[in-house]
Amino acid sequence: MSQENVEQLHRLNDALDRRDVDGVIAVSDPDVEFTPLLIQLEGGSPYRGHDGVRSWFADLFGAFPDYRATVDDVKDLGTWTVASVRARVRIPGSDDFTEQRFWHATEWRRGKCIWWRNYLTEAEALEAAGLLE
């Protein structure tokens, strides 16, 4: 089942880069809970459910219409995946781009994403997946 989770993570990311909210919803559980890095930095609450996915899309692409994420590596951890990701965005009001590396910890159940959160370090993501104390 875990290789399916890796494939689903790539489907999720591909849908994100196509701006396909329905594609992201298709791999997300109706009760998914997720916390993007920007929400953590701003001290906000996690998004929840398919309506949360839609809100996140509006928030993300409203602020960063040129957002792109590249999955560099995925660790297959059974019911969890931990991915190394590079996000690239145009700096608002500029022609310049900036890039941010982060790690994406995702929990899966029956081929659907039920929880994910982004972390600034791989160790934090692995800890979330229960691999580090």
N, C-alpha and C positions, 0 to 999 in steps of 0.2 A: 504493500500500500504506500510506503514512503516515497518510492520513485514517482508515483502518481502525484504526491504532494509537491515534489520538485517541478514536475511538469505544470501543475496548477499555478505555482508561483510564477513561472515564466508566462503563462497565459494571463495572469493578473497584471504583470508588468507590461506585457504587450498591449493589453487593452488600455492601460493607463496612458501609454505613449500614443495610442490612436485616439485618445479622448473619448473612449467608448465606455461610458458609465454602466451600460447594461452588461458589457463584457466583464467588468469588475464585479458587478452584482452577481453574475452567473457563477462565479467561483467563491462567493461569500455567503456564509450562513445568514439566514434572516436576522439572527441575534448577534451578529459579529460586533466585536468591540475593538476599536483601534485608536492608537495615539501616534499621529505623525510627529516628527521631530519639532516642527515649528510650534505645535500646540504645547509640547513639553516646555520649550524655551519661554513661551509666553505665559505658562502656568494655567493653561486651559484644561477643560475636561475632555475625556475621550469622546469620539464619535461612536454612535451605536446604531446598529441595524442598517437596512438598505436605505432608509431616509438619511441616515448619517453619511453613507457613501455619496449620495447625491449632494448633500451639503458640503462635504469635503471637496468634491469636484468643483463646485461653484467657488468655494473659498480659495482653493489652490490655484485654479486656472484664472480666477479673477485677479489674484495678486501676481501670478507668474504665468502669463499665457504661453511662454516659450519653455516651460518646464519639461525636462527629459530626464529619465532615470535609466541607468544601465546596470544590469545585474552582472557583476564580474565573477562571482563564485557563489555556489550554494552548498551548504553542508546539509546532507540528508540525515536527520536525527530521529527517524521514526515518525512520531506524530508531530514533530517540530521540524522546521527548516530555519536555518540562519544563513542569511545572504549578505554578501558584501556588495554595496550599491554605491554608485556615483550619480549624484543628481547635478544637473546643469541648468542654470537659470540665467536669464538676462536680468541684469541689475536694473530695477525700475528707473526710468528717466535716462537711460544710457544705452549705448550700443555694445557695451561690454558684458561679458558673461562671467559667472563665477561657478565654481564647482565645489560640492561638499560630499565627502565620503561619510557613509554611515552604515550601520549593520541593522538588518531587518529580521527580527525574530517573529516567527509565525507559528501558531498552533493550528492544526488541521484535524477535522473529524469528518469521516465519510466523504473525503474529497473536497470538502468546503473549508474555507478559512473561517475560524471561529474567533481568533484573537491575533492581533499583531501590534507591534510597537517598534519604533526606530530608536537606535542607541548610537552614541558617539564612539563607543569602543566595542570591539568584538567580545571582550570579556563580559561586558554588561549584557550583551545579547545572549551569550552562552549561559550566563547565570539565569536569565529569564527562562531559558529553555530547560533549566534544571541540571545543567552540566557542571556548573562551578558553584562552590559554596562561598 
